Amino acid sequence: MLSHEDWKGNTGGTTWMQRTLIGFVGFVGIRPIYVIMGLFVAPFYMLFNHKGYTSIYHYFRKRQGFGWWKSFRYSYLNHYRFGQIIIDRFAAYAGCKFQFELEGNDIFLDLMSGDEGVIILSSHVGNYELAGYSFAATEKRYNALVFSGETKTVMENRNRMLSKNNIKMIPVSEDMSHVFLMNAALADGEVVSIPGDRIFGSRKSVVCDFMGGQASFPLGPFSLAVQREAPTIAIFVMKESAYKYQVFIRRIATDDTVKLDKKTKTGRMVQSFAKELEDILRRYPEQWFNYYEFWHDRPNQS
């Protein structure tokens, strides 16, 4: 079984291939490349990345409750959609513009107008990174925790796109120094963006109910929110069509009417986030992009 630590999650392809893709998508647009993705690339990964395909098939069978044929079709759709997500990011590097519709923007604007530091929880669904390429941080500076194992092409373009929108990257470091940088940013009233669904850096986790099973979520982001009493939201950026995304903004909180110890409050925050993530996946089942056995109880369907 693959664990969170086993899944590297970096963008495929060499530096030369990625630079070529940026130039090509800027010339022909995204739709012709979508066709190539659907006909060749998605089937290739389904055939030769067997562990990734199997985990996604299990997700549709056990977590979404699909039959075997629908699970197979949705496994293909998932790989195809993931390819589109990656292409859209490279299209943004080439200057392509996308349309976004926001739900819950009042929550976001209210927090951005305050003096407190704010935590945004992202997840490996949809295309959260694309929003950072498209929206400028005007009220507060953003600090985004990122995986540092990408190619030079991806890191350079990511830094270029984010920095122009007042977003600073904080690479995950083995010495855990990124934790101090996040704490400092929150103390200065800035925004910190952290993945809430994948364990990396610290191995500490919290087990909670998620889509009919038990799954581990990282302790760090939620513990940080509780320790600093930072208001926390989850943002999901879900693909609707070729050039359109729907953005969902959800408040992640516990019951403030009762006094809770920090451990209990942290656990409730994790469960609140898991519930919001589950709601999104019921609406967009094909946009789950964690390619390993995420749940503890491995399904027995074939």
NORBEL-V129329 format. One record per backbone hydrogen bond with DSSP energy under -0.5 kcal/mol. CO is the residue of the C=O (numbers start at 0). NH is the residue of the N-H. If there is no record, write none. Layout:
CO,NH / CO,NH
This chain:
2,6 / 5,7 / 13,17 / 14,18 / 15,19 / 16,20 / 17,21 / 18,22 / 19,23 / 20,24 / 21,25 / 22,26 / 23,26 / 23,27 / 24,28 / 29,33 / 30,34 / 31,35 / 32,36 / 33,37 / 34,38 / 35,39 / 35,40 / 36,41 / 39,43 / 40,44 / 41,45 / 42,46 / 43,47 / 44,48 / 47,49 / 48,52 / 49,53 / 50,54 / 51,55 / 52,56 / 53,57 / 54,58 / 55,59 / 56,60 / 57,61 / 57,62 / 58,62 / 58,63 / 59,65 / 66,70 / 67,71 / 68,72 / 69,73 / 70,74 / 71,75 / 72,76 / 73,77 / 74,78 / 75,79 / 76,80 / 77,81 / 78,82 / 79,83 / 80,84 / 81,85 / 82,86 / 83,87 / 84,88 / 85,89 / 86,90 / 87,91 / 88,92 / 89,93 / 90,95 / 91,94 / 98,244 / 100,246 / 102,248 / 103,106 / 103,107 / 104,108 / 105,109 / 106,110 / 107,111 / 108,112 / 110,113 / 116,230 / 117,191 / 118,120 / 118,232 / 119,121 / 119,193 / 120,234 / 121,195 / 122,124 / 123,288 / 124,127 / 126,129 / 126,130 / 127,130 / 127,131 / 128,132 / 129,133 / 130,133 / 130,134 / 135,137 / 140,190 / 141,167 / 142,144 / 142,192 / 143,169 / 145,171 / 150,154 / 151,155 / 152,156 / 153,157 / 154,158 / 155,159 / 156,160 / 157,161 / 158,162 / 159,163 / 161,164 / 161,166 / 162,165 / 164,136 / 165,141 / 167,143 / 168,170 / 169,145 / 172,175 / 175,178 / 175,179 / 176,180 / 177,181 / 178,182 / 179,183 / 180,184 / 181,185 / 182,186 / 183,187 / 184,189 / 185,188 / 189,117 / 190,142 / 191,119 / 191,193 / 192,144 / 193,121 / 197,199 / 199,201 / 203,218 / 205,216 / 207,214 / 209,212 / 212,209 / 213,295 / 214,207 / 216,205 / 217,221 / 218,222 / 219,223 / 220,224 / 221,225 / 222,226 / 223,227 / 224,228 / 224,229 / 230,118 / 231,251 / 232,120 / 233,249 / 235,237 / 235,247 / 236,126 / 237,245 / 240,243 / 242,98 / 243,239 / 243,240 / 244,100 / 245,237 / 245,247 / 246,102 / 247,235 / 247,249 / 249,233 / 250,252 / 251,231 / 253,255 / 254,257 / 257,259 / 260,264 / 261,265 / 262,266 / 263,267 / 264,268 / 265,269 / 266,270 / 267,271 / 268,272 / 269,273 / 270,274 / 271,275 / 272,276 / 273,277 / 274,278 / 275,279 / 276,280 / 277,281 / 278,282 / 279,283 / 283,286 / 284,287 / 286,125 / 286,288 / 288,290 / 289,291 / 291,293 / 293,215 / 295,297
